[in-house]
Amino acid sequence: MTSFRELREQRLADEKGTLFAQADLGIALVYPSPYHLGMSSLGFQTIYRAVNALPGVACERAFLPDDWLRARRQREVLRTYESNRPLAGFPIVAFSLAYELEIGGLAHCLDLAGIPALAAERDVHDRRWPLIVVGGPLTFSNPVPLGPLADVVAMGEGEELLAVLVESFRESPDKRALLEALAARPGFYVPALHGERPGPVAVAARSHLPAYSQIITPHTELADMFLVEAERGCSRSCTYCVMRRSQGGGMRMVELEQILAKIPEHARRVGLVGAAVTDHPRLPVILRALIDSGRSVSVSSLRADRLDDELVGLLAAGGCRTLTTALDGTSQRLRDRIRRGTSEEHLHNAARLCRAHGMGALKVYAMLGLPGETMTDVDEMIRFALELAALAPRLVITVASFVAKRNTPLDGSPFADIASLEADLARLRTALRGRAKLVGESPKWAWIEYRLAQGGFAEGLAAVKASRAGGRFAAWKSALA
C-alpha cells in the first residue's frame, strides 16, 4: 500500500502552480473529500491562492485520505501537502464544503488531526486548538448542521471575508473576543453566539472575478484541466436550485479578455465554469478564441434550450466527446412546475446535434421524487428516454433523488419513500436495458443528504456520531433516528 508520504510526493511532483509560502501566520485549508475531488474544486483553489496573497499569511492544503478507514486504523495524523505539517499545529484550520455529506468528512478530518470534532470540546480558553472555520458552497443553503463542529462559518462568497478573518484573528486578544468580533461582522456565522440563526451570505465584488485554477494536476476528476469562471451566479428561477436568481445582481459575466488573461501558457485544456455558462451571450466568441489558441475546451452546466449548431460545433472542435445536459423532472408537467425551462424538443435537438457533430454520447441528468410525482410521470420518462436513445449516438442517464434545499421555493418538501425510489430506478433500468446506460445514485444516501439539508444542530451531532461509527449507511440511519 502506498504511504501518505509517497502519495504526497508523487502528487506534488506532478502539480504545476503549487505555492510554497512561508509567513508568520499559517492557515491550513482542508477539503473533506479525497484529493482528486478537492483539486477539481475551483472554489477551493481560488481560496488557496487568495489566502496566500494576504500579507504575512501562508496557506497549505490538506484532504481527507483516499482510504480514511485505513488512516484511522493506522492512527495516521492528517498533514498538509506543502510542508507535511500536522493540522493541529496551525492556528487556523479552514474547511471548504460543497455539499451536505461532506460534513461526515469534516468530522473524519478533525478526528484524524487529533482535534476535537465538537466545538464544545475545544473550550474557548484552551489555546491548544486551532480556530476551525468552515466555508464553501454549502453555506448558500443550510450551514446550521455545521454548528456543533465549526467555531466560525464564512457565509457565501469567501473572497470578501478572508482579510476580515485574518485581521480579526490578529487583533483579538483571545478566542472569545475573536468570536464576538466576527459575530458582529456581516458574512460570519458564529454558532455558539448566533444559535441556529445564520445571517445572509457575502457577495464578492466584481473585482474578484473570475475565479481560476492555481494548480493543474493529472490526479483529478478533470485531469490537467485549467478551470476559469465565465460567469458567476444565475438569473434563472428553477425552484429546486440554491443558485436561482443569485444575489449580487443575478449573473455576473466575465469578459473574454479577463478569461484569456488568467490562462497560463502551459494550460492546454480549459474548462469554463459557472452555474449557467451557456447563458453567457458571448460564449461562442470565447470558445472560438480558446480553440484558435490551440486549446481544448469544456463547458459546465450546458442548458438544453441554449444548444444550437454553432455552439455544439465549437464544443466538438474543442475536443468534447460527450454532450452533457439536464432533463431533471421525469415529465414535462413536473419540469414546468419546477420552472426548468427544458422541453422534450430541446433534448431531441441536443441528441441530433450530438450525432451530427460526431460526438460519442449524450449524457443527461434527471431527478426522481419531485413533489407530486406519480407513476405516470415515470412512464413518460421511460417513453421519452427510448426516443432519445434512438436519436443519440449513445445515451447515458444519471438519475438522482430529489433533495429539498433550504433557501429555495421547495424548501421543506418531503423526501420520497426510499423503497419507492429504488423500485422506480429498477423500472427505469429494466425498460432501458440495451438501449441506454442508466446510472442510479443511491436513494439511501440521498435521504441522509436530505436530513442534513433540512437539519440543525442535532443533525450535525449525528454526523459526528455516524462518522465515528464507521460512516456507513446503517451508522447514519442509527445516528439520525
N, C-alpha and C positions, 0 to 999 in steps of 0.2 A: 504493500500500500504506500502511495506517495505521501510523504510527510508534509505538514503545512509549510515548513521552511523550503522544501524542494519546489512545491507548487507555487509559493510566493515568488521565489527567484525566477522560475520559468516565466510566470506571467509578467513580472516586472521587465524581464529582458525583451519580451515581445511587445511591450507598450511603446507608443510614441506620444510624447507630450506630458509625461509624468512630472509632477512638481516636487522637488526635494527642497523644501524651505526649512530654515531654522529661525526661530524667533523666541521672544521671552514668553509668549502665550501660545500654548499648544492646544489645538482642538481636534478631537477625533471625530470624523464624520463616518457614520456607520449605516450600511444598507442591510436590513434584517432579512435578506434573502441571499442566495449564493452569488458569487462574483459575476457569473455570466448574465444574470439578471440585473444586478446593480449597475454594471458598467454599460448596460443598454438604456439606462435611465438618463435622459437629457437633463432633468431637474437636478439629479444627484451630481452630475458632472459640472453643471453650472454653479451650484453652491460650492463645490470643491474649489473651483477657480476663484470665485468671488471671495471666499474666506481667506484664501492665500493672498489675495490682493489687498487685504486690510493691513494697515501699518502695524508692524510688531506682532503679527499673527502667522502661525504655521499650521496648516491643516493636513491631516493624514487620513487615509481611508482604511476601513475595516468592513468585513462582510460576515454574514452567517456562514459557517463552514459548509462545504458541499455535503458532507456527512456529519451533521451536528450530533447525531446519536453516538457515533464513534468518538467524536471530540469530547462528548460528555463522559463516556466510559473511561477514556484515557486521561481525563482531567486536563484537557488541553486548554491553556489560557488564551483567550481571544486577544490577538495582537494586530497592530496596524501593518499595512503593506510597506509604507515608505521607510520606516525605521525599525520594524519588528518590536515596537514598544507596547507593553500591556495597556489595555484600555483604562484600567483603574489608575494608571499613572498620569492621566490627562486631567486638567482642571475642569474642562468642559467636554462632554461626550454628547454629540448631536446625532439624531437618527432621522432618516428620511423614509417615510412610509407612503406607499402608493395605494394600498387598499387594506381592508379590514383584517384579512387572515394573516397579514404580516405583524399584527400585534403579538401573535404567538412567537414569531421570530424575534421580536423585540425582547420578550421575556427570556428566550433562549440565549440571546447575545449577552444580556446583563448577567445571567447565571454563569455563562462561560467566562465572563470577565471578572467574576468574583465580586460583582457589585450587587447589593441587594436589589431585587427587581421591583419591590414595592417602595414608593417614595416614603411611606410611613416608617420604613425600616432604615431610611437614610435621614436620621434626625438632622434638623437644620443647624444644630450646634456641633455636629460631628464633622470635622474638616477632612476626614479620611476620604470621603466620597465625592466624586465629580458632580458637577451640575448636569442633570440629564434634561436635554432639550429635544423635543420632537417636532418635526415639520413634515412637509410633503403634501402631495395631492389629497391624501385622506382628510386633511384639515378643512377642505372645502365642503365636506359632507358632515360627518359627525365625529369630532375629536374626543367626545366625553369618555368613551371607554379607555382612552389613554390616561385618564385622570389618576388612577391608582399607581401608575408607573412613572409618569413624567413629572419633573419639577416645573417645567415650563413648556408650553406648546406655542410654536410660532405659526400663526394662522394665515393661510393663504400664500401669496407670492413672497417668498422669503428674501428676495434681493433688498427690499427696503428695510428689513428688520435686522440684518446682520450687524451693521455698525452700531445700532442702538443696543443690541445684546452685548457686544464687546465693551462698549463704553460703560454701560451699567455695571457689568461684571467688574471692571477695573475701579469704578468709583465707589462701589458698595463695600462697607467695612466687613460685612458678614453675609451669610446666605439668606437670613431672614430679611435683612434690609434690601438685598438684591431682589428677592421675590416680591416684596412690597413695591419696589421701584418699577419692576417690569409689569406688575399687575395694573399699574396706573397708566401704562403706555398703550396706545392703540396697537392692535395686532398681536398682543400677547395674552394668552390664556394661562392663568396660574390656578390649577385645580384646587390646591389647598386653600386658596383665598376666594376663588370665584365659584366653587362648588361645581354643579353640573350645568352652569350657565355661561358657555363661551361667548365671546363678543364677535364682532364682524371680522371678516378676513381682510388682510392687507392687499393692496393692489400696487404693483411695481410701476414706476414711472416709465414712460416710453423710452427714455434714455437707456434703460437696462435691456431693451430688446435689440437683437434677438438673442435668445439662449442658444448656445452651441457647444459642441463637444470640446473637451480639453484633451482627452486621451483617446487614441484609436488603438484597438486591440483585436486580434483574431479570436479571442476567447470570450465572445459574447453571443447573444441571440442574433445580433446584427453584425456579423464578423467584418472587421476592418472598415466599418461604415462611419463616416463623419455625419453627425446629425446637426441640423440647424433649423430654427423656427422660421417658417414662412409667415405665420400669423399666430396670435395668441387670443384665446377666448373663442366664443361662438355667438352668433346672432340668431340662431335658430331656437325653436321653442319646444323641442321634444320633451314630453312631460316626465320621462323617467331619468333624465340626464342632469347631473350636478352642474355641468358646464353650460346649461341652457341660458341664452341671453346673458352672457357673462358680465359681471361687474366690470367697472373700468371702461365703460363706453362700448360694450359688446366686443366685436372682433377688432383687434389692433393689427393692422397689416405691416409687414416688413417689406421694404423696397428691395428690388433686385441688387442694387449697388451695396446695400447693407449686408445682404446674404453673401455675395461674392467676396466682400472684404474679409469675412470671417473664415473662409475656407483655405486651409494651408495647401501649399503646392503638392505635398505628398499624399493628400487625400484624393483618392481616385474613385471612391464610391461615396455618394452624397444622398442622405435621406432628409427630405423636407417634412417637418413635424408640426403638428398643430391639431386642434380639435376639429377643424373643418377646412383643411388646406385647399380642397377643391372649390371653396367659395372665394378664394383669392382671385380678384379679377385679372391679374397679370400672370397667373400660373403658367400658361403656355409659354410666355416670354421667358420666364425664369427657367423652365425646363429646357428650352431651346438653347439658352446661354450656357447652361451646365453641360449639355450634350456637346455643343460646339467646342467646349474647352477640353473635350476628351474624357469626360467623367460619365460613369453610370449613375442612374438616379433611381430613387424610390420615393413614394409619397404615402404618408399615413392618412387614414380616415377618408378614403375615396367615397364620395356621395354618389349613389347611382344616378340621381337626377342631374348630375353635372357631367357625366361621361359622354363624350362625343368622339367623333372620328379623329379630330386633331389631337385631343388630349391622350386618348389611348394609343394613337400612333406614336406620339412623343414618348410615352412610357415604354412602349415596345422598343423604340430606337435607343432608349436609355438603358436597356438591359432587363426590364421587368419581364418575368416569365409567368407570373401569376397575377391576375387582376382580383383585388380583394375589395369587397364592399359589404353592405349590410342589408338584410331583409328585415330583421328584428321581429315584429309581430307575425304570428302564424297565418293571419288572414288580412285582407285589405281593410276589413271592418276594424280590426284592432290597430293596424298601422295608422288609420285615420284618427282613431281615438287617442293615440299617444302622439299625434302630430308629427309623425316621422317624415312625411312628405315623399315617401317612396311608393311607386306603383309597380304592378307586375310588368308593365311595358318598359319601365326603367330598367328592370332586371333582365328582361328579354333583350333589350338593346345592349346591355353590358355583355351578355353571353355572345351575341352576334359579333360585337366589336372584338371580343377576346379571340374568337376564332379567326376573324378577318385579318387580325394583325399578328397571327402566328404564335399567340401565347399558349402555354401548355395547360392552364387550368383557370377556372373561375372559382374563387373562394368566397363564400357567403356566410355571414354571421346571422344567427337567428336566436330568438328568445321563446322559451316555453313558460307558461304560467302567468301571463299577464292577467290583471283583474278582468273577470268576465269571460275568460277563455272557455270554450266548450269543445266537445269532440268534433263538431262541425268545422271549427277553425283549424284544428289539427289536420282533418281530412283535406281541407283546402290547401294547406301547406304541402301535403303529400302530392296532390294533383299538380300543384304549381312546380314543385321540385322536379317531378318527372318531365314536365315541359321544358324546364330549364336545362336538365341533363341532356335532352335531345338537341339543344342549341349550342351548348358549351363544349369545347374540346374535352374537358374533364371537369366534373363538378365536385367540390368539397364543401360540405355544410358543417359549420361548427355551431352546436346548439348549447346554449347556457340557460339556466333557470333564472327567471326574473327575480331581482332583489331590490326591494324598495329602499331608496336612499333618503336621508334627511335633506331638507332644503330643496325638495323637488315637489311638484304638484301631486305625485303619487306617494309621498311620504306617508307612512302608516298603513299602506296597503298590505294585506296579509300575504304570507308565503304559501304557495300552493302545497298540497299534500305531497310528501316525498314519494310515496308509493305510486301516486297517480302520475307524477313527473317521470318516474322510472318506467312506468308502463307506456307512456306516450313516446319516450325515447325508443323503447323496444319496437313499438309500432312503426315509427319512422325508419328505424334500421331495417326492419323486415321489408317494408314497402320499397325502400330504395336500394336494397341489396342488388349488386351487379350493375346498377345504374349510376350511383353516386356514392362517394365516400362520406359517411356520417361520423363526425367527432362529437361525442356527447360528454359534456362536462358534468361532473358529479352533482346531482341534486342534494346529496347529503352535505357536501362541503358548502354548497350554496346556502343551505339552511343555516349553517354556522355563520357564514358571512352576513346573512340577514339578521341574525340575532345580535351580532356586533354592530351592524349598520344602524339598527334601531335601538341599541342599548345605551347603558350608562355605566356608572362606576362598578356595579355588580357584574356586568359582563366583562369589564377589564380584569377584575379579580378572577373571574372564571377562566380567562385566557391564561393567566399565570398558573393557575391550578392545572389546567389541561396540558400546558407545555411541560410542566414538571412531572406529569403522569405519563409522558411519552408522546403526546401530541397527536395521537391517532383519533379517529372519529369517535370511538367509544369513550375516550377520555374527555373529549369536548362535550359530548352528549351528557355525560355524568356531571361535568362541571357546570353546565348550563341548565341543569334540571331545576 
